[in-house]
Amino acid sequence: MYSGKHTTKVAVKWLLWITWIALAVAVMNENLGWFAASHWFKYSAATGLVAVHIYNLKFCRCQDDQCCAPAKT
């Protein structure tokens, strides 16, 4: 959640949330059996979350505190 608040790209913020929700659904489905899903669903959600975090760390982070601060009006 910290990563989503401090990224500089809106698309990355959405991808972080989508992959986090997909992983949460996959883990809950593993325990509750809501629908039939392959283990690859869980693995791909986890891999996607890791990949988006790495992309965010490498390309979307602020170099100082000013770029992520809300604009003062």
Backbone as a ProteinNet text record, in pm:
[ID]
protein_1_A
[PRIMARY]
MYSGKHTTKVAVKWLLWITWIALAVAVMNENLGWFAASHWFKYSAATGLVAVHIYNLKFCRCQDDQCCAPAKT
[TERTIARY]
81.5	0	86	200.2	294.5	342.2	369.2	417.2	313.4	187.8	82.2	63.6	87.1	72.4	188.7	305.2	424.3	479.4	403.8	448.7	416.6	490.3	468	379.3	341.6	259.4	128.4	19.4	-113.5	-132.8	-82.5	-98.6	-29.5	84.3	155	75.1	14.1	-69.3	-183.2	-249.1	-358.5	-308.5	-195	-139.9	-102.4	-48.2	-16.3	-142.2	-248	-373.1	-435.9	-436.1	-497.2	-424.4	-291	-216.2	-227.5	-235.2	-252	-387.5	-491.3	-625.3	-630.4	-567.5	-564.5	-494.8	-385.4	-315.2	-399.9	-466.4	-553.3	-667.2	-727.4	-835.9	-781.7	-663.9	-605.2	-576.7	-524.8	-494.9	-623.8	-723.1	-850.7	-920.2	-910.3	-969.5	-902.3	-774.2	-702.9	-763.4	-802.2	-858.1	-1008.3	-1080.6	-1226.9	-1286.1	-1211.8	-1258.5	-1376	-1370.5	-1478.4	-1495.9	-1386.6	-1392.1	-1269.6	-1280	-1167.5	-1062.7	-942.8	-834.8	-705	-623.6	-492.9	-400.8	-295.5	-195.7	-126.5	-131.2	-67.6	-134.3	-260.5	-329.2	-260.7	-233.7	-166.6	-23.2	47	185.7	196.5	106	112.8	74.6	-19.4	-54.4	63.1	129.6	245.8	360.5	385.8	492.7	461.6	337.2	297.6	316.1	280.8	297.7	445.1	528.1	672.5	726.4	685.2	734.5	694.5	571.3	526	600	624.7	701.9	844.1	906.9	1042.6	1042	946.5	934.9	915.8	828.9	802.5	929.5	1003.1	1126.6	1229.2	1234.2	1337.3	1302.8	1176.1	1141.3	1043.5	973.9	863.5	879.8	996	1015	1063.5	1026.8	1071.4	1215.9	1291.8	1429.8	1439.7	1336	1333.1	1190.4	1169.5	1036.6	942	992.9	909.7	826	873.7	800.4	672.7	663.5	542.9	451.5	495.5	413.6	296.3	180.2	65.1	91.9	38.3	58.3	-13.6	55.4	-6.6	-79.8	-202.3	-281.7	-302.6
-118.2	0	124.8	119.4	230.3	254.7	147	161.5	228.3	193.3	253.4	401.4	443	584.2	668.8	608.1	685.6	662.1	600.2	582.5	707.6	728.2	846.4	817.4	691.7	655.2	591.9	641.4	592.7	447.2	409.8	272.6	173.1	210.5	122.5	108.7	216.5	211.6	111.5	117.7	24.4	-119.7	-138.4	-273.8	-332.1	-249.5	-296.7	-344.3	-266.5	-305.3	-429	-433.6	-547.9	-677.7	-673.5	-795.7	-835.1	-737.7	-768.4	-834.4	-780.9	-838.8	-978.4	-996.4	-1128.6	-1230	-1191.7	-1282.8	-1313	-1212.8	-1235.8	-1331.6	-1313.1	-1403.3	-1544.6	-1556.3	-1688.2	-1761.1	-1689.5	-1751.8	-1789.2	-1701.3	-1734.1	-1848.8	-1852.4	-1961.7	-2094.4	-2090.7	-2212.4	-2273.4	-2188.9	-2237.2	-2261.6	-2178.3	-2185.5	-2259.3	-2275.2	-2349.7	-2286.1	-2156	-2086.4	-2133	-2154.4	-2197	-2281.1	-2359.8	-2445	-2359.7	-2360.8	-2282	-2359.9	-2344.3	-2407.6	-2335.3	-2404.1	-2340.3	-2226.6	-2230.6	-2126.8	-1992.3	-1989.7	-1863.9	-1794.4	-1869.4	-1814.6	-1773.5	-1858.1	-1828.5	-1706	-1695	-1580.9	-1451	-1456.6	-1336.2	-1291.5	-1385.3	-1351.4	-1299	-1362.7	-1317.8	-1179.8	-1155.7	-1024.5	-915.4	-945.1	-848	-815.2	-917.3	-895.3	-813.9	-847.9	-778.2	-630.3	-601.2	-462.4	-385.4	-449.6	-384	-351.9	-445	-421.3	-309	-310.6	-203.4	-69	-67	55.9	106.3	18.2	58.6	113.8	54.7	92.6	219.4	236.4	342.6	447.7	424.1	513	578.3	574.5	629.5	773.6	848.7	987.1	989.8	1084.1	1100.2	1191.1	1270.3	1355.1	1362.6	1429.8	1436.8	1529.4	1613.7	1713.5	1656.8	1555	1509.8	1434.3	1376.3	1300.8	1381.8	1496.4	1578.9	1634.6	1643.1	1701.9	1848.4	1890.7	2029.7	2124.2	2228.7	2329.6	2431.4	2461.2	2557.3	2683.7
0	0	0	64.8	61.9	-80.6	-153.3	-290.9	-378.8	-361.8	-440.9	-414	-290.3	-256	-305.9	-322.8	-353.6	-494.2	-579.9	-717.4	-798.1	-905.2	-988.4	-1108.8	-1129.8	-1245.9	-1200	-1254.1	-1216.2	-1259	-1376.4	-1424.5	-1330.4	-1277	-1183.7	-1055	-1009.9	-889.9	-909.6	-1025	-1054.2	-1063.7	-1128.9	-1140.3	-1005.1	-916.6	-782	-710.2	-717.4	-652.2	-716.6	-848.9	-918.4	-886.4	-890	-861.4	-714.5	-624.7	-482.6	-458.5	-520.2	-505.3	-566.7	-683.6	-747.4	-657.6	-594.4	-504.3	-381.8	-327.2	-211.4	-245.7	-362	-405.5	-425.5	-483.5	-507	-376.7	-278.1	-148.6	-76.4	-77.3	-13	-84.3	-216.6	-292.7	-258.8	-230.8	-192.9	-66.5	27.5	153.4	147.4	76	77.3	-41.9	-148.9	-265.1	-336.4	-358.6	-426.7	-570.3	-640.7	-780.8	-809.8	-916.7	-955.6	-1026.1	-971	-1030.1	-1017.1	-1115.3	-1115.1	-1016.7	-976.1	-891.2	-966	-1096.7	-1176.8	-1156.4	-1119.5	-1090.1	-972.8	-868.1	-750.9	-784.1	-857.2	-892.7	-983	-1078.9	-1170.8	-1099.6	-1006.5	-930.2	-844.2	-778.7	-695.7	-780.9	-893.6	-982.8	-1039	-1073.3	-1123.3	-1018.8	-894.6	-787.1	-765.2	-766.2	-751.5	-868.6	-989.9	-1109	-1107.7	-1069.6	-1066	-956.6	-842.1	-736.4	-784.4	-850.9	-900.9	-1004.5	-1095.5	-1194.5	-1125	-1024.5	-951.2	-881.8	-818.9	-751.8	-849.3	-967.8	-1063.6	-1142.8	-1181.5	-1275.6	-1224.9	-1116.5	-1079.5	-943.1	-886.9	-753.7	-760.5	-660.7	-649.1	-601.3	-650.3	-606.7	-484.2	-460.4	-342.3	-291.6	-181	-120.7	-195.7	-283.1	-349.4	-463.2	-532.7	-652.2	-617.9	-501.1	-462.6	-370.8	-329	-240.9	-319	-255.1	-323.3	-357.6	-469.7	-513.3	-419	-380.7	-292.5	-378.8	-338.4	-417.6	-341.6
[MASK]
+++++++++++++++++++++++++++++++++++++++++++++++++++++++++++++++++++++++++

